[in-house]
Amino acid sequence: MEKVLALLFSFIVFVIGLAFLITGRIAVGLLLIAVSLFLVGLAFHRRQAVVMQQKIEIGGDVRSQLLNCRNCGAELSRESLEVKQGAVFIACPYCHSQYQLEEEPKW
């Protein structure tokens, strides 16, 4: 839809630029034609994909500890961790239980 509007607007500007050229106002006509060509270029310009990265910084003292599934007691690995909507979830590969990891208060 954006391309169609940009092309339509650039066509209108181009026609107005031609009208200025025909009436003898060369500078204004050339400027309007240049603007219309710029709009056509913008309409067909490809946008690069946006890549979003989410990094988690852990503050304070961090100790490594083994995680066990609350449901079946199986040992869980780092591959079981997943970040969804800013929260850390863990899924058991054995019983397929899923729950959110919560940080205990430091006080």
JONORHU-V934847 format. One line per field, one symbol per residue. ss: DSSP state (2 for helix, 1 for strand, 0 for the rest). psi: psi as a letter, one per 40 degrees, with the letter a starting at -180 (. if undefined). burial: 1 if it has 16 or more other C-alpha atoms within 10 Angstrom, else 0. Layout:
ss=???
psi=???
burial=???
This chain:
ss=02222222222222222222220002222222222222222222000000000000000000000011000000110222111100111110000001110000000
psi=ddddddddddddddddddddddeegddddddddddddddddddehhiiihhhihihhhiahhihihhihddeeihiideeiihhfeihiihhedefihihhhhiie.
burial=00000110011011111101100000011101111110110010000000000000000000000000100000010000100000001111000001000000000
